[in-house]
Each structure stands twice: as structure tokens, then as C-alpha cells.
Amino acid sequence: MSRLRVAVVGATGYVGAALVDALARSGRWEVVPVVRADHERHRAAGRYDVLINTACPSKRFWAEHHPDADRQETVDKTRLLRERWDWDRFVQISSISARTQLDTVYGRHRAEAEQMCCTPDSLVVRLGPMYGGDYRKGVLADMAADRPVFASGRSRQSFAPVEWCADWIAAHLADTGLREVGARTTVTLAEVRDAVGSRSEFAKDHVDDQFPITATGPDWPEAAAVIDWLAGRRVSGARAN
């Protein structure tokens, strides 16, 4: 029996790279990684059993200053994937910000892109805060470098390993509807900062809560596990310097 074909658009991105690895490990799929340079070649290469869009940019600050470009990269490109590619099932990788940050360009555009995917043949996965893999930007990187964090220390977030999130997606490609995925517990940004001894200050009083409100499972990760990961990152950074 031939393996099902799954194309991962945005295959070298933070989530895309982890998802390509997770799908390859499962052994169930013929995985087609899609990047900007070979987009058209793969689009014309026939029908895919599953088309996964992981290519929406995750640059919140950039989006506020470049709203038209962010809309093109998020909303317009999602529409083109759905209209111009040949697929049986569509999976949109989104962000919990599509629910919690509708007062921002970033959140509104992700919510708009999700609306196109509310069909019986589609799954929308809203991911919460992540760590691990090729992590480079975000509140954890700021804490590791003792830079200001632009959110309140009271913010509760559901940090989960990106590899675990990718494994979850790979195991649920047959699902439909909308799921929010992250740790089953939360930890505040202040608790993380203090536990690792970071000197970061919280430069905004905006409470940026980021955690799933759809059902979680008892085997989902604990958010506080991020503390050991970040502590190790700070140690490694100190050695490198």
C-alpha cells in the first residue's frame, strides 16, 4: 500500500521543520517539504492527500509596522494555497493569538486566515508559546539575554516543546475543526524569569495570557518544564561568551 502524500508549506520555518521531522519519523507519509524557491514546482506536482500551511509569519512587531505585507503573507497566501493547490485535506497552523490578540494586526490576520479554513475538510491548529528546536525570538530569548520583555510578568502562558506540538499535529491530521495546542498547565512570565535568574524587566503592563481553552489531555506537557530548558540555554550562552 502506497504512503499518503503530505506537503508541508514553510518547511524550513520553526514549526515547519519540526513537523517535517515528526511526519518522517511516523513512517506513514510521503513527506514533501515546500519552501519559497520550489513552491510552484510542488504546486504543479499533482494531488496531495494533506496540504499543511505552516508558512504564516510569526513576527508580531513586524506585522504592526507592515500590516499590508503581513496580510499578504498570512491571509492572501492561505487563500492561494486553498484555491490553487490540489488537496484532499487542508491543515492551517495558526496561533492562539487569533483569539487573544484581536486588537493587533497579527491576531486579526491570523483569525481572518482561519475563517477560510472553517470547512469539513480542514483542521485549524492554534499553537501556544513553544520552546526547543531552532528557537531564536520571543520572550524566552529575551529572558535568556536579560533583555526587556514587552508583556506583564503576570501573563500566564502554556509553554510546550515544539517537537511535542509537531508530534501532536502529525498524529491528528485526520481531525477537523479547531484545536488549541500547548501545555496543559500554565506558568507566569515572572515565575520563569525569577526561576532562571534572568535580569529582564517587564517593560509593559499588558497581560498576554496564552494558553489553550479547548480540551487538553493528561499526557500533555507541563508548562513549568520550560524553566529547565531556559536555564540550560542561559548556561550555554554564558559559556559561549
C-alpha positions in Angstrom: 0.0 0.0 0.0 1.5 3.4 -1.0 2.0 6.0 1.6 -0.2 9.1 1.6 1.4 12.3 0.3 1.6 15.3 2.6 3.0 18.7 1.6 4.4 21.0 4.3 4.5 24.6 3.1 7.0 26.6 5.1 9.1 23.5 5.7 12.2 25.3 7.0 10.4 27.5 9.5 10.3 26.9 13.2 7.2 24.8 13.3 7.5 23.5 9.7 10.9 22.0 10.3 9.8 20.2 13.4 6.7 19.0 11.6 8.6 17.6 8.7 10.8 15.6 11.2 7.7 14.4 13.0 6.0 13.2 9.9 9.1 11.4 8.6 9.5 9.6 12.0 6.0 8.3 11.8 6.7 6.4 8.6 3.1 6.8 7.4 3.6 9.7 5.0 5.5 10.6 1.8 6.6 14.0 3.1 7.1 16.8 0.6 8.8 19.8 2.2 7.9 23.1 0.3 9.9 26.3 0.5 9.5 29.5 -1.4 12.1 28.6 -4.1 10.3 25.4 -5.1 6.7 26.4 -4.4 5.4 26.4 -8.0 7.1 23.1 -8.8 5.4 21.3 -6.0 2.1 23.0 -6.6 2.1 21.6 -10.1 3.2 18.1 -9.0 -0.3 16.6 -8.6 -2.7 16.0 -5.8 -1.8 15.8 -2.1 -3.7 13.8 0.5 -2.9 16.6 3.0 -1.7 20.1 2.5 -0.3 21.8 5.6 0.3 25.5 5.8 3.0 26.4 8.4 4.2 29.4 6.4 2.3 32.3 8.2 4.9 34.6 9.6 5.3 34.9 13.4 6.6 38.4 13.6 4.2 40.3 15.8 6.1 43.6 16.0 6.9 43.5 12.2 3.2 42.9 11.5 2.2 46.1 13.4 4.5 48.2 11.3 3.9 46.4 8.0 0.2 45.5 8.0 -0.3 45.2 4.3 2.7 42.9 3.9 1.6 40.8 6.9 -1.9 40.4 5.4 -0.4 39.3 2.1 1.8 36.7 3.8 -0.9 35.4 6.0 -4.4 35.9 4.5 -3.7 36.1 0.8 -1.2 33.2 0.7 -3.6 31.0 2.7 -6.3 31.7 0.1 -3.9 30.9 -2.8 -2.9 27.6 -1.2 -6.6 26.6 -0.8 -7.6 27.7 -4.3 -4.6 26.8 -6.5 -3.2 23.6 -4.9 -4.9 20.2 -5.4 -5.6 18.6 -2.0 -8.0 16.3 -0.1 -7.4 17.8 3.4 -6.1 21.1 4.5 -4.4 21.9 7.8 -3.8 25.5 8.8 -1.2 26.1 11.5 -2.3 29.2 13.4 -1.7 30.8 16.8 -3.7 31.3 20.0 -3.2 35.0 19.2 -6.0 34.6 16.7 -8.3 34.5 19.8 -6.4 36.6 22.3 -4.9 39.4 20.3 -7.7 40.6 18.0 -6.6 44.2 18.9 -3.4 43.6 16.9 -2.7 43.3 13.2 -1.0 39.9 13.9 -4.0 38.5 15.7 -6.7 39.8 13.3 -4.9 38.5 10.2 -4.5 35.0 11.7 -8.2 35.0 12.6 -9.1 36.1 9.1 -7.0 33.3 7.6 -8.6 30.8 9.9 -12.1 31.8 8.7 -11.2 30.5 5.2 -10.4 27.1 6.7 -13.7 26.5 8.5 -14.8 23.7 6.2 -15.5 20.0 6.7 -12.2 19.0 5.0 -9.9 21.3 7.1 -8.3 21.4 10.5 -7.1 24.6 12.2 -4.4 24.2 14.9 -3.8 27.2 17.1 -0.4 26.8 18.8 0.6 28.4 22.1 4.1 29.5 23.1 6.8 27.0 22.3 10.4 26.3 23.0 13.1 23.9 21.8 14.2 23.3 18.3 15.7 26.3 16.5 14.2 28.8 18.9 15.5 32.3 18.3 13.0 35.0 19.1 10.3 35.7 21.7 10.0 36.2 25.4 12.3 33.3 26.3 15.1 34.6 24.1 14.7 38.0 25.7 15.0 36.4 29.2 18.0 34.4 28.2 19.8 37.6 27.1 18.5 39.7 30.0 16.6 42.0 27.6 13.3 43.7 28.4 10.1 41.6 28.0 7.2 43.6 26.4 4.4 42.0 28.4 3.4 41.9 32.0 5.1 39.4 34.3 1.6 38.3 35.4 1.0 36.8 31.9 0.1 33.1 32.1 1.5 31.0 29.2 1.4 27.3 28.3 4.9 26.8 27.0 5.3 23.4 25.2 8.2 21.8 23.3 7.9 22.5 19.6 8.8 18.8 18.9 5.8 17.7 21.1 3.5 20.1 19.2 4.7 18.7 15.9 4.1 15.1 17.0 0.6 16.1 18.1 -0.2 17.6 14.7 1.3 14.6 12.9 -1.0 12.3 14.9 -4.2 14.3 14.3 -4.1 15.1 10.6 -7.5 13.3 10.2 -9.2 15.6 12.6 -11.4 18.5 11.6 -12.5 21.7 13.3 -10.3 23.9 15.5 -8.0 22.8 18.3 -5.7 24.9 20.6 -2.5 23.1 21.5 0.1 23.7 24.2 0.9 22.7 27.7 -1.9 21.5 29.9 -0.8 23.9 32.7 0.4 27.5 32.7 3.3 29.4 34.3 3.7 33.2 34.6 6.4 35.0 32.8 7.6 36.3 36.2 7.9 32.8 37.6 10.0 31.8 34.6 12.3 34.8 34.8 12.8 34.5 38.6 13.4 30.8 38.4 16.3 31.1 35.9 17.8 34.2 37.5 17.2 36.5 34.4 17.6 40.2 34.9 15.0 41.0 32.3 12.4 43.7 33.2 8.8 43.7 32.2 8.5 46.8 30.0 4.7 46.7 29.5 1.8 46.1 31.9 -0.2 44.3 29.1 -1.2 40.9 30.4 -0.6 38.5 27.5 -2.3 35.2 28.5 -1.6 32.4 26.0 -3.0 29.0 26.8 -5.4 26.5 25.3 -9.1 26.8 26.1 -10.1 23.7 24.1 -9.7 20.3 25.8 -6.2 19.2 26.8 -5.1 15.7 27.7 -3.4 14.3 30.8 -0.4 13.4 28.8 0.1 16.9 27.5 3.3 18.6 28.8 3.7 20.8 32.0 4.4 24.4 31.2 7.0 24.7 34.1 9.3 22.3 32.2 10.3 25.4 30.2 12.3 26.6 33.2 14.9 23.8 33.0 15.2 24.3 29.2 15.7 28.1 29.6 18.2 27.6 32.5 20.3 25.4 30.3 20.1 27.9 27.5 21.4 30.6 29.8 24.3 28.4 30.9 25.2 27.6 27.4 25.1 31.3 26.4 27.3 32.2 29.3 29.9 29.6 28.3 29.8 30.8 24.7 30.6 34.3 25.9 
